[in-house]
Each structure stands twice: as C-alpha cells, then as structure tokens.
Amino acid sequence: MTDSSSQPIGSLSGFMLKTADIFESIILKVSAVCCWSSALLIAVIICNVIMRYGFHNGLILFEEIQWHLYAIGIMFGLSYAEITNSQVRVDVVASMLKPKTVLKWEVFGAIVFVFPTIYVILFNSFDYVANSYALGESSSSPLGMPFRWLIKAAIPASFILLAMAVLARLFRNIITITQKEA
C-alpha cells in the first residue's frame, strides 16, 4: 500500500490510484472490525473448555460459533493480507528477478489466476446463500446455530473485498511498471 500523494498523477494513473486508495480504505475499515473475531474466538474456546471440562457440559453452539469465527477471520483476512503484502509467496524465485519483472508476474497472476477464481466463487456463492436463506437452513444439531445463510453470506462479501484488494494491487503494479525510471 502506497500513498497516492507521493506519485505523479496523470488522468488514468490518477484515477487508478484514487480507486486503489478508496478500495484499500474500505478493506482496512472492514478488517479493523473483523480482526476482533480472533479475540472472540479465544473467548469462545475458553468458555467451551471450561464448560466441557469444568462442568462436563459442552455446547454444540460454542463449537459452531468457533467455526464461524475462524471463517470470518480467514475469509476477510485474505483481502487485508493482499493490500498489506503479507500473503504467503515464494520469494526464492522472486529474489532472483528484477523488481519490475516480479510486478509483471504479479499482474499476470492476478489476471490469469486470481480474477477467474474470484469470479467462479462469486458467481456460485450468491445462489448458495440464496438457497440457504430460502430453505431456512440451520444447524443439523438441535442446539446449534440458526441462520446458516448468514455465515454463508461471508463468502461473497469476503470475495468482493478480495476482488477490490487484488484490483487495487493490480492498479498500483501497473502504474509502477509503466513509470519511467528517474
């Protein structure tokens, strides 16, 4: 993530930088809220352990909440990792290439692999959520969580954010590649 004020701005590159800034700002705000899912997850795990081993009475509800909190942290964390460049990558190969060559490979990977994958997941996830909502899907356990569609809705929401993050990164990489060296 770079500050758009430090870059020279042409009409297209200015638009791309402003768009990247807006997308990254949205992702950072959503991530600031979703990061609390980890703290909640720890609290739920502690409660579940105390209930199970202290009172010999574990609750399925707590176990399902744990899975939902894991899902929120992982799925929404993807877009945060993308904009902060903290995702896992193979730097062994990248360390042998020129910086602009690495950026070209990132652009290629985003266009050829990441965007098609996001499209397929988004295309299928809306029906997945809608069907779950229409059926009134809930946990198969009598004491489990209702409204299964709500956690399923995290799939399209998180992948929309991921698409925004990849697009912001793509814009920044294209600008960097096309800039003339000083």
C-alpha positions in Angstrom: 0.0 0.0 0.0 1.5 3.3 -1.0 0.3 6.9 -0.6 -1.1 8.3 -3.8 0.1 11.8 -2.9 3.8 10.7 -3.5 3.1 9.6 -7.1 2.9 11.7 -10.2 -0.7 11.8 -11.4 -1.8 11.5 -15.0 -5.5 11.2 -15.8 -5.6 7.4 -15.9 -3.0 6.7 -13.3 -4.7 9.3 -11.1 -8.0 7.5 -11.4 -6.3 4.2 -10.7 -4.5 5.5 -7.6 -7.7 7.1 -6.2 -9.6 3.9 -6.8 -6.9 1.9 -5.1 -6.9 4.3 -2.2 -10.7 4.0 -1.8 -10.7 0.2 -2.0 -7.8 -0.1 0.5 -9.6 2.3 2.9 -12.7 0.2 2.8 -10.8 -3.0 3.3 -8.9 -1.6 6.2 -12.1 -0.5 7.9 -13.8 -3.9 7.4 -10.6 -5.6 8.6 -10.5 -3.4 11.7 -13.9 -4.8 12.7 -13.2 -8.4 11.6 -10.0 -8.7 13.4 -12.0 -8.8 16.6 -13.2 -12.2 15.5 -9.9 -13.6 16.8 -10.4 -12.2 20.3 -14.0 -13.5 20.3 -12.7 -16.9 19.1 -10.3 -17.1 22.0 -13.1 -16.2 24.5 -15.5 -18.8 23.0 -12.8 -21.5 23.1 -12.0 -20.7 26.7 -15.8 -20.8 27.6 -16.2 -24.1 25.7 -13.2 -25.7 27.5 -14.5 -24.5 30.9 -18.0 -25.8 30.1 -16.7 -29.1 28.8 -14.0 -30.0 31.4 -15.1 -27.9 34.4 -18.9 -28.7 34.2 -18.9 -31.7 31.9 -21.4 -30.0 29.7 -20.0 -28.8 26.3 -22.3 -26.9 24.0 -22.5 -27.6 20.2 -23.4 -23.9 19.9 -19.9 -22.9 21.1 -18.3 -25.3 18.6 -20.3 -23.9 15.7 -19.5 -20.3 16.8 -15.8 -21.3 16.8 -16.0 -22.4 13.1 -17.9 -19.3 12.1 -15.3 -17.0 13.8 -12.5 -18.9 12.1 -14.3 -18.4 8.8 -14.7 -14.7 9.3 -11.0 -14.3 10.3 -9.7 -16.3 7.4 -12.0 -15.1 4.6 -11.9 -11.4 5.4 -8.2 -11.6 6.3 -7.4 -12.5 2.7 -8.1 -9.0 1.4 -6.2 -7.5 4.3 -3.2 -9.7 3.5 -3.4 -8.7 -0.1 -3.3 -5.0 0.4 -0.6 -5.1 3.1 1.5 -7.6 1.0 1.6 -10.0 3.9 0.3 -13.0 2.0 2.4 -16.2 1.6 4.5 -16.3 -1.5 7.6 -18.0 -2.9 10.3 -15.4 -2.6 13.1 -17.7 -3.7 12.3 -17.2 -7.3 11.3 -13.5 -6.9 14.6 -12.7 -5.2 16.4 -13.6 -8.5 14.3 -11.3 -10.7 14.3 -7.6 -11.2 11.6 -5.7 -9.2 9.6 -4.8 -12.4 9.7 -8.4 -13.6 8.2 -9.5 -10.3 5.5 -6.9 -10.7 4.8 -8.2 -14.2 4.4 -11.7 -12.9 2.0 -10.4 -10.2 -0.1 -8.7 -12.9 -0.1 -11.9 -15.0 -1.1 -14.0 -11.9 -3.9 -11.6 -10.9 -5.4 -11.5 -14.4 -4.9 -15.2 -15.3 -5.4 -17.0 -12.0 -6.9 -14.8 -9.2 -9.6 -12.9 -11.0 -11.1 -16.0 -12.7 -11.1 -17.8 -9.4 -12.8 -14.9 -7.7 -15.4 -14.8 -10.5 -16.2 -18.5 -10.2 -16.5 -18.3 -6.4 -18.7 -15.2 -6.6 -20.8 -16.5 -9.4 -21.7 -19.6 -7.4 -21.8 -18.2 -3.9 -24.8 -15.9 -4.4 -27.1 -18.9 -5.3 -25.5 -20.8 -2.4 -26.5 -18.1 0.0 -29.9 -17.5 -1.6 -30.8 -21.2 -1.4 -29.7 -21.5 2.2 -31.9 -18.4 3.0 -34.9 -19.8 1.1 -34.7 -23.1 2.8 -34.3 -21.5 6.2 -31.2 -23.6 6.7 -29.9 -24.0 10.2 -27.6 -26.3 12.1 -28.4 -30.0 12.0 -27.9 -30.1 15.7 -31.0 -29.2 17.8 -28.9 -26.8 20.0 -26.8 -25.5 17.0 -26.9 -22.1 15.4 -29.8 -20.9 13.3 -29.5 -18.8 10.2 -26.8 -20.8 8.4 -27.2 -18.4 5.4 -25.6 -15.6 7.5 -22.2 -17.3 7.7 -22.5 -18.4 4.0 -23.0 -14.7 3.1 -19.5 -14.1 4.3 -18.3 -16.0 1.2 -19.5 -13.4 -1.4 -18.8 -10.5 0.9 -15.2 -11.5 1.5 -14.5 -12.3 -2.1 -15.9 -8.9 -3.2 -13.4 -7.4 -0.8 -10.7 -9.7 -2.2 -11.5 -8.6 -5.7 -11.2 -5.0 -4.6 -7.8 -5.7 -2.9 -6.5 -7.5 -6.0 -7.7 -4.7 -8.3 -6.1 -2.1 -6.1 -2.8 -4.0 -6.1 -3.1 -4.5 -9.9 -3.6 -0.8 -10.4 -0.6 0.0 -8.3 1.6 -2.6 -10.0 0.6 -1.3 -13.5 1.4 2.3 -12.5 4.8 1.2 -11.1 5.6 -0.9 -14.2 4.7 1.9 -16.6 6.5 4.7 -14.8 9.8 5.8 -16.3 12.8 5.3 -14.1 14.5 8.5 -12.8 
